[in-house]
Amino acid sequence: MAGVQNDGAHVFTPLGIRPVDEVLPGLVSGGFNLLEAPDATAADVALAHFLDHALKRGARVAVVAFDEAQWRLLQFANYGFDFCEAMDDDRLSYVYYRPTLSRALGGGADYGALFNELRRLTGPVERIGFLTPEVMFNLETDALARDSVGRFASSAGKLGATALGVYVPDDSAGQARLRTMGARLFAGAYEMKPVPGNSDVALRSLKGALPASVRLSLLEGRGYVAAGGYASEVA
């Protein structure tokens, strides 16, 4: 499995899905990485791999989500990731986040203050996963999307952790803007697309020269493995 890599401009750390980390350099360490998933299952499993990679090395992690912790832990467990012990012994912090800023405020969101508050709530963590991160941006116009995503990306270093935001797109213009601006402004941007004709997905980076996709199958109780029967251990 790939370890931490360096391309001279970024330091990369594994996503935590073994077949992906054997092909792609990984997530940008210490930055905010965006992942577009085709459905809620793919979003949950990808985020679980991301968290599990750090927890298995004894690191602390956090989740920022918009539903209750017990429901989210049950979703993770459905795919083979039991984080209850990590939650009990404080290796996993869960922040139930309810945004109060209106999207119409546009440039009013203070992301630096938000990240400082997250650090206070979670303590020192190696990784932070965000579910439904699109609610934190104003995506009503191209200019507002560029401004809010850009300010979010430039402030993300205050998290002091590698962050992964996972969202499921709809057909709205706003989420199309998030994809465009995310690929342009975030440290890392990735997509998972369904493979026609079966339940597999293909994952690739949206940054730079687009590499070949890594094809993945969802194995019950094990998470994502390489398509074609390669049942690696959960990374």
N, C-alpha and C positions, 0 to 999 in steps of 0.2 A: 504494500500500500504506500502511496505517496506520502512523504513527510512534508514539513514546511519547506517551501521553495522560494527563490528570489530571482526575479527577472531583471534586476537592476533598478526598476522603478517601483515595484511593489513586492511585498513579502506575502506569500500565499500560504494558506492553511487548508487542510482537507475539508471538504464538505461533510464527509462522514459516510458517503455511499461508495463502497469499495470500487465497483466497476467504473464509476465516474472519476474517482481519485486516481485510478490507474491510467487515465487518458488525459484529463484536464488538469491544469495546475492547481485548481482549488479556489477557495474564496480569498478575497483580499483581506489580509489580517489587519485588525484594528480599524477597518472601515465598514461602511454600510453596503451590503450586497442585497440586491433585489432578485427574487425568483417568482416568475409567473407560472402558476400551476394550472392544469386543465380542470381540476375539480377539487372539492374539499378533501377527499381522500388523499390525493397526491400532495396537497398542501400539508396535511397533518403528518404524513409519513416522511416527507422531506425534512420538515422541521424536527421530527423525532430523531432522525439520523443525525442531524446537526447537533442537537443537544447531547445525544448518546455518545458521540465521539469524544466530547470533553468529559462527560461524567465517568466514562470508563477509564480515563486517565487520572481521576481524582480531582478534577477541576470543578469549580462552581459555575452555574449557569442561571439564566433567568428567562422567563417568558412574559411578554406583554401581549395581552389578549383582551377580547371584549365579551368573554363568557366566564362562567364560574370555573374555578380551578378543578373541582372534582369531575365536572363534565369533561373538561379537556383531558385530564389524566385518563379517564375512561376511554376516550377516543384513541389516545396513544397506545393504551394497553390492548385495544382491539387489533392492533397491527404488530404486537409483540414487544412493545416497549413499556416496561413497568417502572415508572418513575416515582412510585409512592414512597419508597424508602428514601430516595434522594430528596423528596419534598419534606419528609419527616425530619431528616437530619440537617436540613437547611443547605444542602448542596444545590438545590433547585429553588429559586425564588419565583413566585408567581405574582405578577402585577395585573390586577383587574382594572383596566383602563377605560375611563369614560371621558372622551374629549369634550371640553366645554367651549372651546373656541369655535365660532361660526366660520364656515369656509368662506363666507362672504367678506370676512375681515382681510383676506388676501395677505398682505404683508405684515399683519399684526401678530402672527404666531411667533412666540419666542422659543425657538427650538433649543437654544443653549440652556435656558432655564428648565425646559422639559427634561433634557438629558441630565442636568445636574440633579433634578428631583429623582429621576430613575436611579442614579447612582446612590443617592441617599437611601432609597427604599430597598435596593437589592444588595448593597455592599459591593465589595470587589468581586467581579465575575469575569470569566474568560470569554463567554459567549452570551449574546442576548438574541432571542428569537422574537420577531414581531409577526403576529397574525393580523391580517386586514390592515396593513400599514397605509393603504390609500386614504383612509379617513383623516390622516394627518396633513394632507395636502389640499391646496386650493387648485382644482383642476378644471375650473370653469372656462378658462381661455388659455391659449398658448403662452401668453405673457405671464399670467398668474401661475401656471404650472411651472414654467421655467424659473420663476422667482422662488416659489416655495420649495421645489425640489432642490434647487441650488443652495438655498440657505440651510435646508435640512442636511444635505450632503456635507457642506462645509463645517457644520457644527457637530457632525457625528463623532469626530475625534474625542469629544468630551465624554462619550460613553465609556471610554477606556477599555473597550472590548470589541471583539469581532461580532458584527450584527448581521442577521439575515432576516429580511422582511419577505414574507410569503403571502401572495394574494392570488385570488381566482378572478380572471378578467370577465367582464360582461361586454356587451356590444356598445357601451357608451363611448362618447367622444372623450370624456374625461379619462377613462382608463387607457384609451389609446395614447393620450398625452403622457400618462404616467410611464407607459412602456417606452415611448420615444425619449422623454427627458431622463428616465432612469438609465437607459442604455448610454446616454450621453454624459450624464453628470455623476452617477453613483460610481463608487469604486469598482463594483462588480455587478453585472446584470446577466441573468440567465433565464431560459425558458424551458418548460416541459410541455411537449405536445403529444396528444394521443396518436398512436400508430394505427392507421386505418386497418380494419379487419380483425383486430383483437384488442385485448385490454392493456397491451404494453404502452409505454411512453418513451419518448426520445428527449434527452436533455442536452442542451448546448449553451455555450456562452454567447451573449449578444455584443460582446466587446471585441474590437479589432477585427482581424480576419476571422470569419466564422469557421470554427473547426467542425469536423464531422460530429454528428450527434452520437451520444452514448445511449443505446437502447436498453431499457430496463423492464423487468417483470416484477409484479408485486407478489411475493410469496407469503402465504398466510402464516402469521406468527413470526416472520423473519424480516419484514420490510422489503426494500428494493434489492434485487439481485440482477446480475447480467442476464439478458434474454438468452434463451437457448439452453436453460437447464443448469447454468453455473450458479449453484446455491452457496455463495460465500457467506462467511459469518457476518453478522451485522457489524459494520465498521465502527 
